[in-house]
Amino acid sequence: MSREAIHTDRAPDAIGSYSQAVRSGTTVYLSGQIPLVPQTMALVDGPIEAHVRRVFDNLRAVAEAAGGSLADVVKLNVFLTDLTHFPVVNEVMAQYFQTPYPARAAIGVAALPKGAQVEMDAIMELQ
């Protein structure tokens, strides 16, 4: 099965030797996104809600570049440096996804790249 790297200028460039996403058949693996503003590659300013929104916006941009949307996400992994922010993730996620919601894991981590407080990656299944 062939693999295709996905790239869009509407999401931050990869910080390292990886692709924003890779499509293999009808499955798309979206790399982890932190709340970087694509144009500046700096973390978004504001409260944790703004950071979570930026991550979802980045994931949406990559999903769309792959020919899908967040509605095609079947698995979402959320990494937080402070699990007390989990209710904010739930609140914001409900504005980006509709039922059936993707399967999800939320994991507390000690640190994330560039000092981010949140990172998410996803798996998307295209029809």
ABEGO torsion letter per residue (X at the ends): XBBBBBBBAABBBBBEBBBABBBBEABBBBBBBBBBBAAAGBBBBEBAAAAAAAAAAAAAAAAAAAGBBAAABABBBBBBABAAAAAAAAAAAAAABBOBBBBBBBBBBABBBGGBABBBBBBBBBX
